[in-house]
Amino acid sequence: MRALCLVALLSLIAWPARGEPPKVAVFDFEMIDSSLQGEVSGPRTDEQERLMRTGDQVRKGLADSGKFQVIDIAAVNAAAHGSNLQACGGCDIKYASELGADLAITGVVQKVSNLILNVNIFLRDVHTGQLVAAMSADMRGNTDESWSRATSYLVRNRLLAPNYGMPQVQ
């Protein structure tokens, strides 16, 4: 995986040369709920709210870093919500391109039970359509705090970490 990230990073080297941070479209996160509770009761309001906060947390973390320009996704948000961004054949790239983004971030929270969940983040280069990085963090417990901590970990230690996969701005 590190070799893939290094090759992808080399292909992204042109962004810092432009003198401005890369533009990133961070889409709202989606959920895959294979838990018994999810099959019986369907989507939970608290989890849907957490999904929205997770996307907001990623956007805020990247914007606050000053290393990326976070693009407003409002113009394509309805279309994105009507698609399964992980299985739509690159519609995330299409939407991000319409917004003028260089990078597209999608995410999925997988729920096995109220005790076992994980957050997955996928970063793609809009210009090539290539996956630049994929990352995941397991969490124990289905609470606001566990979701926030797992997301914070991925932002700090993966998305913003030097040499992990995001193009670093000098």
Backbone hydrogen bonds in HBPLUS format (Angstrom, degrees):
<---DONOR---> <-ACCEPTOR-->    atom                        ^
c    i                          cat <-CA-CA->   ^        H-A-AA   ^      H-
h    n   atom  resd res      DA  || num        DHA   H-A  angle D-A-AA Bond
n    s   type  num  typ     dist DA aas  dist angle  dist       angle   num
A0005-CYS N   A0001-MET O   2.92 MM   4  6.24 158.7  1.97 152.9 158.9     1
A0006-LEU N   A0002-ARG O   2.85 MM   4  6.10 152.1  1.93 147.8 155.5     2
A0007-VAL N   A0003-ALA O   2.96 MM   4  6.20 163.1  1.99 152.3 156.1     3
A0008-ALA N   A0004-LEU O   2.91 MM   4  6.09 163.5  1.94 149.7 154.9     4
A0009-LEU N   A0005-CYS O   2.75 MM   4  5.85 149.6  1.84 142.3 151.7     5
A0010-LEU N   A0006-LEU O   2.97 MM   4  6.21 152.5  2.05 146.3 152.7     6
A0011-SER N   A0007-VAL O   3.16 MM   4  6.49 144.4  2.29 141.9 151.3     7
A0011-SER N   A0008-ALA O   3.10 MM   3  5.10 121.5  2.46  92.8 107.5     8
A0012-LEU N   A0009-LEU O   3.04 MM   3  5.07 141.4  2.20  97.7 109.3     9
A0013-ILE N   A0010-LEU O   3.38 MM   3  5.25 167.0  2.40 102.9 105.5    10
A0015-TRP N   A0012-LEU O   3.12 MM   3  6.09 162.3  2.15 131.7 134.3    11
A0018-ARG N   A0015-TRP O   3.03 MM   3  5.41 146.8  2.15 110.8 120.0    12
A0019-GLY N   A0016-PRO O   3.10 MM   3  5.56 158.8  2.15 111.2 117.7    13
A0069-GLN N   A0022-PRO O   2.94 MM  47  6.05 169.3  1.95 146.3 149.9    14
A0102-ASP N   A0023-LYS O   2.68 MM  79  5.08 155.6  1.74 130.6 138.8    15
A0103-LEU N   A0023-LYS O   2.95 MM  80  6.30 151.7  2.03 155.9 161.9    16
A0024-VAL N   A0069-GLN O   2.78 MM  45  6.08 160.9  1.82 157.3 161.7    17
A0071-ILE N   A0024-VAL O   2.86 MM  47  5.80 170.0  1.87 148.9 151.9    18
A0025-ALA N   A0103-LEU O   2.92 MM  78  6.27 163.0  1.95 149.8 152.3    19
A0105-ILE N   A0025-ALA O   2.82 MM  80  6.14 162.4  1.85 163.1 161.6    20
A0027-PHE N   A0105-ILE O   2.90 MM  78  6.10 165.4  1.92 171.3 169.2    21
A0030-GLU N   A0107-GLY O   2.91 MM  77  6.24 163.0  1.93 142.8 145.5    22
A0109-VAL N   A0030-GLU O   2.83 MM  79  6.33 153.6  1.90 153.2 160.5    23
A0032-ILE N   A0109-VAL O   2.90 MM  77  6.23 163.0  1.93 154.0 156.9    24
A0111-LYS N   A0032-ILE O   2.82 MM  79  6.20 165.2  1.85 162.2 164.0    25
A0034-SER N   A0111-LYS O   2.94 MM  77  6.08 151.2  2.03 162.7 169.5    26
A0039-GLU N   A0035-SER O   3.05 MM   4  6.38 153.3  2.13 147.8 154.6    27
A0040-VAL N   A0036-LEU O   2.97 MM   4  6.20 154.3  2.04 153.3 160.3    28
A0041-SER N   A0037-GLN O   2.78 MM   4  5.77 170.7  1.79 155.6 158.8    29
A0042-GLY N   A0038-GLY O   2.83 MM   4  4.76 140.3  1.98 121.7 131.4    30
A0048-GLN N   A0044-ARG O   3.03 MM   4  6.33 155.6  2.09 151.5 158.7    31
A0049-GLU N   A0045-THR O   2.98 MM   4  6.23 155.3  2.04 151.7 158.2    32
A0050-ARG N   A0046-ASP O   3.00 MM   4  6.23 149.8  2.10 138.5 147.0    33
A0051-LEU N   A0047-GLU O   2.89 MM   4  6.18 150.7  1.98 147.7 155.2    34
A0052-MET N   A0048-GLN O   3.25 MM   4  6.57 155.8  2.31 144.0 148.7    35
A0053-ARG N   A0049-GLU O   3.00 MM   4  6.31 159.6  2.04 149.2 155.2    36
A0054-THR N   A0050-ARG O   2.79 MM   4  5.96 146.4  1.90 148.7 158.0    37
A0055-GLY N   A0051-LEU O   3.23 MM   4  6.55 162.4  2.27 150.7 152.7    38
A0056-ASP N   A0052-MET O   3.05 MM   4  6.31 161.3  2.09 147.8 153.5    39
A0057-GLN N   A0053-ARG O   2.77 MM   4  5.93 149.3  1.87 145.0 153.5    40
A0058-VAL N   A0054-THR O   3.05 MM   4  6.36 155.2  2.12 150.4 156.1    41
A0059-ARG N   A0055-GLY O   2.97 MM   4  6.24 168.1  1.99 153.1 156.5    42
A0060-LYS N   A0056-ASP O   2.86 MM   4  6.04 164.5  1.88 151.2 155.6    43
A0061-GLY N   A0057-GLN O   2.94 MM   4  6.05 162.7  1.97 145.9 150.9    44
A0062-LEU N   A0058-VAL O   3.01 MM   4  6.21 163.1  2.04 156.1 159.7    45
A0063-ALA N   A0059-ARG O   2.92 MM   4  6.06 163.4  1.94 151.5 156.9    46
A0064-ASP N   A0060-LYS O   2.79 MM   4  5.83 166.6  1.81 154.5 158.6    47
A0065-SER N   A0061-GLY O   3.22 MM   4  6.24 133.8  2.45 131.8 142.2    48
A0066-GLY N   A0063-ALA O   3.11 MM   3  5.60 149.1  2.21 110.9 119.1    49
A0076-VAL N   A0073-ILE O   3.01 MM   3  5.71 148.5  2.11 123.8 131.8    50
A0077-ASN N   A0073-ILE O   2.92 MM   4  5.62 115.5  2.34 149.4 164.0    51
A0077-ASN N   A0074-ALA O   3.40 MM   3  4.96 153.8  2.48  93.4 100.8    52
A0080-ALA N   A0076-VAL O   2.88 MM   4  6.09 158.5  1.92 156.3 163.5    53
A0081-HIS N   A0077-ASN O   2.86 MM   4  6.08 156.2  1.92 150.4 156.5    54
A0082-GLY N   A0078-ALA O   3.06 MM   4  6.28 132.6  2.30 137.9 150.4    55
A0082-GLY N   A0079-ALA O   3.12 MM   3  5.02 130.3  2.38  92.4 106.1    56
A0083-SER N   A0080-ALA O   3.13 MM   3  5.21 160.8  2.16 105.2 110.6    57
A0087-ALA N   A0084-ASN O   2.91 MM   3  5.50 156.5  1.96 120.8 128.1    58
A0093-ILE N   A0090-GLY O   3.03 MM   3  5.32 125.9  2.34 104.2 117.0    59
A0094-LYS N   A0090-GLY O   3.17 MM   4  6.57 156.5  2.23 148.6 155.3    60
A0095-TYR N   A0091-CYS O   2.85 MM   4  6.08 168.8  1.87 155.9 157.6    61
A0096-ALA N   A0092-ASP O   2.92 MM   4  6.02 163.8  1.95 144.7 150.0    62
A0097-SER N   A0093-ILE O   2.84 MM   4  5.92 153.0  1.92 146.1 153.7    63
A0098-GLU N   A0094-LYS O   3.01 MM   4  6.29 153.4  2.09 148.2 155.0    64
A0099-LEU N   A0095-TYR O   3.20 MM   4  6.53 135.6  2.41 140.4 152.0    65
A0099-LEU N   A0096-ALA O   3.11 MM   3  5.11 130.7  2.36  94.0 107.3    66
A0101-ALA N   A0096-ALA O   2.99 MM   5  5.30 166.3  2.01 154.0 149.5    67
A0100-GLY N   A0097-SER O   2.97 MM   3  5.01 151.8  2.05 102.6 111.7    68
A0126-VAL N   A0102-ASP O   2.85 MM  24  5.20 161.2  1.89 136.0 138.8    69
A0104-ALA N   A0124-ARG O   2.90 MM  20  5.22 155.9  1.96 149.8 156.3    70
A0124-ARG N   A0104-ALA O   2.88 MM  20  5.22 161.7  1.92 152.1 158.2    71
A0106-THR N   A0122-PHE O   3.02 MM  16  5.33 156.8  2.07 148.8 155.9    72
A0122-PHE N   A0106-THR O   2.86 MM  16  5.33 169.2  1.88 157.9 158.9    73
A0108-VAL N   A0120-ASN O   2.91 MM  12  5.16 151.9  1.99 139.3 148.1    74
A0120-ASN N   A0108-VAL O   2.79 MM  12  5.16 154.2  1.85 155.5 163.9    75
A0110-GLN N   A0118-ASN O   2.86 MM   8  5.33 156.4  1.92 155.7 161.5    76
A0118-ASN N   A0110-GLN O   2.94 MM   8  5.33 144.2  2.07 143.4 152.9    77
A0112-VAL N   A0116-ILE O   2.93 MM   4  5.46 163.4  1.95 161.7 166.5    78
A0113-SER N   A0116-ILE O   3.25 MM   3  5.15 159.7  2.30 137.8 138.8    79
A0141-GLY N   A0115-LEU O   3.06 MM  26  4.36 145.8  2.18 106.2 115.2    80
A0117-LEU N   A0139-MET O   3.23 MM  22  5.38 164.8  2.25 159.9 157.8    81
A0139-MET N   A0117-LEU O   2.81 MM  22  5.38 164.7  1.83 152.3 148.0    82
A0119-VAL N   A0137-ALA O   2.87 MM  18  5.33 159.5  1.91 152.8 154.3    83
A0137-ALA N   A0119-VAL O   2.89 MM  18  5.33 149.3  1.99 147.2 157.0    84
A0121-ILE N   A0135-MET O   2.87 MM  14  5.30 160.1  1.91 147.7 153.4    85
A0135-MET N   A0121-ILE O   2.92 MM  14  5.30 154.5  1.99 153.0 159.7    86
A0123-LEU N   A0133-ALA O   2.87 MM  10  5.17 170.0  1.88 162.1 161.0    87
A0132-VAL N   A0123-LEU O   2.72 MM   9  5.49 160.4  1.76 148.2 154.5    88
A0133-ALA N   A0123-LEU O   3.28 MM  10  5.17 160.3  2.32 134.0 136.6    89
A0125-ASP N   A0130-GLN O   2.89 MM   5  5.45 159.2  1.93 161.9 164.5    90
A0129-GLY N   A0125-ASP O   2.67 MM   4  5.27 143.1  1.80 148.5 159.8    91
A0147-TRP N   A0143-THR O   3.13 MM   4  6.34 169.2  2.15 157.5 159.9    92
A0148-SER N   A0144-ASP O   2.97 MM   4  6.09 164.7  2.00 151.4 156.3    93
A0149-ARG N   A0145-GLU O   2.89 MM   4  6.02 163.7  1.92 153.3 157.5    94
A0150-ALA N   A0146-SER O   3.06 MM   4  6.14 164.0  2.09 146.9 151.2    95
A0151-THR N   A0147-TRP O   3.02 MM   4  6.16 162.7  2.05 150.9 155.9    96
A0152-SER N   A0148-SER O   2.85 MM   4  5.97 161.3  1.89 149.3 155.2    97
A0153-TYR N   A0149-ARG O   2.92 MM   4  6.07 156.7  1.98 146.6 152.6    98
A0154-LEU N   A0150-ALA O   3.16 MM   4  6.45 161.5  2.20 146.3 150.2    99
A0155-VAL N   A0151-THR O   2.98 MM   4  6.26 160.0  2.02 155.2 160.8   100
A0156-ARG N   A0152-SER O   2.93 MM   4  6.05 176.9  1.93 157.8 158.7   101
A0157-ASN N   A0153-TYR O   2.79 MM   4  5.62 164.3  1.81 153.9 159.2   102
A0158-ARG N   A0154-LEU O   3.01 MM   4  5.01 132.1  2.25 125.6 131.1   103
A0159-LEU N   A0154-LEU O   2.88 MM   5  6.28 162.3  1.91 160.1 165.3   104
A0160-LEU N   A0155-VAL O   2.89 MM   5  5.94 146.1  2.01 158.7 166.3   105
A0164-TYR N   A0161-ALA O   3.30 MM   3  5.69 148.4  2.41 136.8 130.8   106
